[in-house]
Amino acid sequence: MRWIFVLSGVALAYGMAMPAVAATWQVDAAHSTLEFTNSYQDVRYTGQFKRFTAKIDYDPADLAHAKFDVGVDITSLDTQNSERDHAALGANFFDAAKFPRAHFVTTAFHKGAGGTVVADGTLTLRGISKPVELQVRFAPHGDDATLDVTTQLKRLDFGIGSGQWADTSLIGDRVTVHGHLVMTRAASTQAPSH
């Protein structure tokens, strides 16, 4: 009988040593969006990036093991204005030929005011890396969920808009970015059915 207790102890120790992992979510790219809002000559406009990837590990009850890892195809920019899009992808702005991708990865999560969740992370855009905070709103529906994140960036911090385009009275410096993800819990982390 002693060997049963030994094996049980080993199994328990192994289980305790396994790293905890927050729920992994698969993103439905067809129904998810990554949009931004800015102003040109005091007129607001909205654009989006049509192609991006997002690896999401998230459980609001286990923020210590949560992680967002997002890659953005800058060349997929669309502001519903082809002339503006062409200029924005050029060397004076995103310089997409040299920097075709942006990357955001979280470094920590914490509770904000009123019970909100804030994700701290690093955004690399146009070859420049800066700390960024995301406001996080997570709405689960069984094994499905939506995740909304919002932040405000300063375009000049990333060198977007040089020369005359650095004039913030012409193009606003503060850009609001909003991501809306439609997700399904990965099979390996789905809650057991009853």
Backbone hydrogen bonds in HBPLUS format (Angstrom, degrees):
<---DONOR---> <-ACCEPTOR-->    atom                        ^
c    i                          cat <-CA-CA->   ^        H-A-AA   ^      H-
h    n   atom  resd res      DA  || num        DHA   H-A  angle D-A-AA Bond
n    s   type  num  typ     dist DA aas  dist angle  dist       angle   num
A0004-ILE N   A0001-MET O   2.96 MM   3  5.42 135.6  2.16 109.4 121.4     1
A0006-VAL N   A0002-ARG O   3.07 MM   4  6.41 152.2  2.15 148.3 156.8     2
A0007-LEU N   A0003-TRP O   2.89 MM   4  6.07 166.0  1.91 148.6 151.7     3
A0008-SER N   A0004-ILE O   2.91 MM   4  6.07 155.0  1.97 143.8 151.5     4
A0009-GLY N   A0005-PHE O   2.90 MM   4  6.04 152.6  1.97 141.3 148.5     5
A0010-VAL N   A0006-VAL O   2.95 MM   4  6.26 154.7  2.01 149.3 156.2     6
A0011-ALA N   A0007-LEU O   2.90 MM   4  6.12 164.0  1.92 151.7 155.9     7
A0012-LEU N   A0008-SER O   2.91 MM   4  6.09 155.3  1.97 145.8 152.7     8
A0013-ALA N   A0009-GLY O   2.92 MM   4  6.10 162.2  1.96 147.6 152.5     9
A0014-TYR N   A0010-VAL O   2.85 MM   4  6.06 156.1  1.91 149.9 156.9    10
A0015-GLY N   A0011-ALA O   2.93 MM   4  6.10 157.2  1.98 144.7 150.9    11
A0016-MET N   A0012-LEU O   2.90 MM   4  6.17 151.9  1.98 148.0 155.8    12
A0017-ALA N   A0013-ALA O   2.99 MM   4  6.16 135.0  2.20 137.8 149.8    13
A0017-ALA N   A0014-TYR O   3.12 MM   3  5.05 126.7  2.42  91.4 105.7    14
A0018-MET N   A0014-TYR O   3.14 MM   4  6.38 126.3  2.44 141.2 154.0    15
A0018-MET N   A0015-GLY O   3.35 MM   3  5.32 142.9  2.50  94.5 104.2    16
A0058-TYR N   A0023-ALA O   2.71 MM  35  5.32 146.3  1.82 159.8 158.9    17
A0186-ALA N   A0024-THR O   2.79 MM 162  5.55 176.9  1.79 150.7 151.0    18
A0025-TRP N   A0056-ILE O   2.88 MM  31  5.44 165.1  1.90 165.1 165.5    19
A0026-GLN N   A0184-THR O   2.75 MM 158  5.24 176.1  1.75 158.3 157.3    20
A0184-THR N   A0026-GLN O   2.91 MM 158  5.24 153.0  1.98 145.3 154.1    21
A0028-ASP N   A0182-VAL O   2.76 MM 154  5.49 177.2  1.76 170.9 169.9    22
A0031-HIS N   A0028-ASP O   3.08 MM   3  5.72 148.7  2.18 115.7 123.9    23
A0032-SER N   A0029-ALA O   3.38 MM   3  5.08 168.2  2.40  99.3 102.7    24
A0033-THR N   A0180-HIS O   2.86 MM 147  5.23 153.7  1.93 144.9 153.2    25
A0180-HIS N   A0033-THR O   2.89 MM 147  5.23 164.4  1.91 148.6 153.3    26
A0049-PHE N   A0034-LEU O   2.97 MM  15  5.72 155.6  2.03 162.1 169.7    27
A0035-GLU N   A0178-HIS O   2.85 MM 143  5.32 165.5  1.88 164.7 160.1    28
A0178-HIS N   A0035-GLU O   2.84 MM 143  5.32 167.3  1.86 148.1 152.0    29
A0036-PHE N   A0047-GLY O   2.90 MM  11  5.40 155.4  1.96 143.2 144.8    30
A0047-GLY N   A0036-PHE O   2.91 MM  11  5.40 161.1  1.95 152.2 158.4    31
A0037-THR N   A0176-THR O   2.82 MM 139  5.22 147.0  1.92 146.5 157.1    32
A0176-THR N   A0037-THR O   3.11 MM 139  5.22 153.5  2.19 152.7 153.1    33
A0038-ASN N   A0045-TYR O   3.07 MM   7  5.71 160.3  2.11 160.8 166.9    34
A0045-TYR N   A0038-ASN O   2.86 MM   7  5.71 159.1  1.90 155.0 157.5    35
A0172-GLY N   A0039-SER O   3.04 MM 133  5.23 160.4  2.08 137.2 143.5    36
A0040-TYR N   A0043-VAL O   2.87 MM   3  5.21 160.1  1.91 138.6 140.9    37
A0043-VAL N   A0040-TYR O   3.00 MM   3  5.21 157.2  2.06 107.4 114.8    38
A0041-GLN N   A0170-LEU O   2.70 MM 129  4.90 168.6  1.71 152.3 156.2    39
A0048-GLN N   A0078-ASP O   2.92 MM  30  5.39 146.5  2.03 135.3 145.8    40
A0078-ASP N   A0048-GLN O   2.85 MM  30  5.39 140.6  2.00 159.0 167.0    41
A0050-LYS N   A0076-SER O   3.25 MM  26  5.25 174.0  2.25 122.1 122.2    42
A0073-ASP N   A0051-ARG O   3.04 MM  22  5.54 168.4  2.05 152.5 154.1    43
A0053-THR N   A0071-GLY O   2.83 MM  18  5.17 158.3  1.87 149.4 156.8    44
A0071-GLY N   A0053-THR O   2.96 MM  18  5.17 153.4  2.03 135.8 144.4    45
A0055-LYS N   A0069-ASP O   2.85 MM  14  5.07 165.8  1.87 145.2 149.9    46
A0069-ASP N   A0055-LYS O   2.99 MM  14  5.07 141.8  2.14 142.2 151.1    47
A0057-ASP N   A0067-LYS O   2.88 MM  10  5.06 167.2  1.90 160.7 162.2    48
A0067-LYS N   A0057-ASP O   2.74 MM  10  5.06 159.0  1.78 144.9 148.3    49
A0062-ASP N   A0059-ASP O   2.76 MM   3  5.20 165.4  1.78 123.1 127.8    50
A0065-HIS N   A0062-ASP O   3.23 MM   3  6.01 158.1  2.28 118.1 122.9    51
A0066-ALA N   A0063-LEU O   3.19 MM   3  5.00 168.6  2.20 103.3 106.6    52
A0106-THR N   A0068-PHE O   3.06 MM  38  5.48 155.9  2.12 153.4 156.3    53
A0070-VAL N   A0104-PHE O   2.79 MM  34  5.13 169.6  1.80 160.7 163.8    54
A0104-PHE N   A0070-VAL O   2.86 MM  34  5.13 162.7  1.89 152.2 156.9    55
A0072-VAL N   A0102-ALA O   2.90 MM  30  5.02 165.3  1.92 144.5 146.2    56
A0102-ALA N   A0072-VAL O   2.97 MM  30  5.02 152.8  2.05 137.2 145.8    57
A0076-SER N   A0073-ASP O   3.00 MM   3  5.65 163.0  2.03 117.9 123.3    58
A0074-ILE N   A0100-PRO O   2.85 MM  26  5.26 144.7  1.98 140.8 147.6    59
A0077-LEU N   A0074-ILE O   3.16 MM   3  5.81 147.5  2.27 124.5 124.7    60
A0085-ASP N   A0081-ASN O   2.89 MM   4  6.12 160.5  1.92 158.1 164.7    61
A0086-HIS N   A0082-SER O   2.95 MM   4  6.08 160.5  1.99 146.3 150.9    62
A0087-ALA N   A0083-GLU O   3.13 MM   4  6.36 158.5  2.18 145.0 150.4    63
A0088-ALA N   A0084-ARG O   2.83 MM   4  6.01 160.1  1.87 152.1 158.1    64
A0089-LEU N   A0085-ASP O   3.06 MM   4  6.24 144.9  2.19 148.0 155.5    65
A0090-GLY N   A0087-ALA O   3.06 MM   3  5.19 152.5  2.14 104.4 113.1    66
A0094-PHE N   A0088-ALA O   2.90 MM   6  6.03 166.9  1.92 166.4 166.7    67
A0096-ALA N   A0089-LEU O   2.96 MM   7  5.20 150.3  2.05 133.7 143.0    68
A0093-PHE N   A0090-GLY O   3.09 MM   3  5.73 156.3  2.14 117.9 124.9    69
A0095-ASP N   A0090-GLY O   2.79 MM   5  4.75 144.0  1.92 142.1 134.1    70
A0161-GLY N   A0092-ASN O   2.91 MM  69  5.39 135.4  2.11 140.8 148.3    71
A0162-SER N   A0092-ASN O   3.13 MM  70  5.33 127.8  2.41 132.9 146.3    72
A0098-LYS N   A0095-ASP O   3.00 MM   3  5.69 138.9  2.18 117.0 126.5    73
A0099-PHE N   A0095-ASP O   2.84 MM   4  5.95 157.8  1.89 150.3 157.1    74
A0103-HIS N   A0124-THR O   3.00 MM  21  5.18 157.3  2.05 142.4 149.6    75
A0124-THR N   A0103-HIS O   2.75 MM  21  5.18 165.7  1.77 158.7 163.8    76
A0105-VAL N   A0122-THR O   3.17 MM  17  5.65 153.1  2.25 142.8 149.8    77
A0122-THR N   A0105-VAL O   2.93 MM  17  5.65 157.4  1.98 155.6 158.1    78
A0107-THR N   A0120-ASP O   2.70 MM  13  5.65 166.2  1.72 140.9 142.3    79
A0108-ALA N   A0120-ASP O   3.33 MM  12  5.21 159.5  2.38 135.0 132.9    80
A0120-ASP N   A0108-ALA O   2.78 MM  12  5.21 159.6  1.82 153.9 159.8    81
A0110-HIS N   A0118-VAL O   2.92 MM   8  5.41 157.5  1.97 153.9 161.1    82
A0118-VAL N   A0110-HIS O   2.80 MM   8  5.41 171.5  1.81 171.8 174.3    83
A0112-GLY N   A0116-THR O   2.59 MM   4  4.87 168.6  1.60 136.0 140.3    84
A0116-THR N   A0113-ALA O   3.31 MM   3  5.86 167.9  2.33 115.0 118.7    85
A0136-VAL N   A0117-VAL O   2.91 MM  19  5.32 167.1  1.93 165.3 161.1    86
A0119-ALA N   A0134-LEU O   2.89 MM  15  4.99 161.1  1.93 144.0 150.0    87
A0134-LEU N   A0119-ALA O   2.84 MM  15  4.99 160.3  1.87 143.6 150.5    88
A0121-GLY N   A0132-VAL O   2.92 MM  11  5.36 142.0  2.07 156.9 166.9    89
A0132-VAL N   A0121-GLY O   2.85 MM  11  5.36 161.3  1.88 141.2 144.1    90
A0123-LEU N   A0130-LYS O   2.90 MM   7  5.46 166.6  1.92 165.5 162.6    91
A0130-LYS N   A0123-LEU O   2.90 MM   7  5.46 155.1  1.96 148.2 154.3    92
A0125-LEU N   A0128-ILE O   2.87 MM   3  5.34 157.9  1.92 150.6 148.6    93
A0128-ILE N   A0125-LEU O   3.05 MM   3  5.34 164.0  2.08 111.8 116.9    94
A0135-GLN N   A0150-THR O   2.87 MM  15  5.18 171.8  1.88 152.5 154.8    95
A0150-THR N   A0135-GLN O   3.07 MM  15  5.18 145.5  2.19 135.1 145.5    96
A0137-ARG N   A0148-ASP O   2.81 MM  11  5.07 147.6  1.92 155.2 161.7    97
A0148-ASP N   A0137-ARG O   2.83 MM  11  5.07 171.2  1.84 155.1 158.1    98
A0139-ALA N   A0146-THR O   2.92 MM   7  5.25 168.2  1.93 159.1 160.9    99
A0146-THR N   A0139-ALA O   3.00 MM   7  5.25 150.2  2.09 130.6 139.3   100
A0141-HIS N   A0144-ASP O   2.58 MM   3  5.01 161.9  1.61 156.1 149.2   101
A0144-ASP N   A0141-HIS O   3.09 MM   3  5.01 160.5  2.13 115.6 119.9   102
A0185-ARG N   A0143-ASP O   2.73 MM  42  5.14 170.2  1.74 152.0 154.8   103
A0145-ALA N   A0183-MET O   3.02 MM  38  5.24 149.2  2.11 140.9 139.3   104
A0183-MET N   A0145-ALA O   2.86 MM  38  5.24 168.8  1.87 167.2 163.7   105
A0147-LEU N   A0181-LEU O   2.91 MM  34  5.04 153.9  1.98 141.1 148.7   106
A0181-LEU N   A0147-LEU O   2.82 MM  34  5.04 169.2  1.83 150.1 153.8   107
A0149-VAL N   A0179-GLY O   2.96 MM  30  5.19 158.0  2.00 144.5 151.4   108
A0179-GLY N   A0149-VAL O   2.85 MM  30  5.19 163.2  1.88 151.3 157.0   109
A0151-THR N   A0177-VAL O   2.98 MM  26  5.38 154.3  2.05 150.7 156.8   110
A0177-VAL N   A0151-THR O   2.86 MM  26  5.38 169.7  1.87 155.5 159.1   111
A0153-LEU N   A0175-VAL O   2.81 MM  22  5.15 162.9  1.84 154.3 154.3   112
A0175-VAL N   A0153-LEU O   2.73 MM  22  5.15 164.4  1.75 152.8 158.3   113
A0157-ASP N   A0154-LYS O   3.02 MM   3  5.49 143.0  2.16 110.5 120.8   114
A0155-ARG N   A0173-ASP O   2.88 MM  18  5.38 162.5  1.91 153.3 151.5   115
A0158-PHE N   A0155-ARG O   3.04 MM   3  5.53 149.1  2.14 109.2 118.0   116
A0160-ILE N   A0155-ARG O   3.10 MM   5  5.27 165.6  2.12 141.6 138.5   117
A0159-GLY N   A0156-LEU O   3.13 MM   3  4.78 167.4  2.14 100.6 103.2   118
A0165-TRP N   A0162-SER O   3.08 MM   3  5.19 142.7  2.23 133.6 125.9   119
A0166-ALA N   A0163-GLY O   3.06 MM   3  5.67 166.8  2.08 119.1 122.3   120
A0167-ASP N   A0164-GLN O   3.30 MM   3  5.87 165.3  2.32 113.2 116.8   121
A0170-LEU N   A0167-ASP O   3.10 MM   3  5.53 153.3  2.17 108.1 116.3   122
A0171-ILE N   A0167-ASP O   3.15 MM   4  6.50 168.4  2.17 155.9 157.2   123
A0189-THR N   A0186-ALA O   2.88 MM   3  5.57 156.6  1.94 122.8 130.1   124
A0190-GLN N   A0187-ALA O   3.40 MM   3  5.22 171.2  2.41 102.2 104.4   125
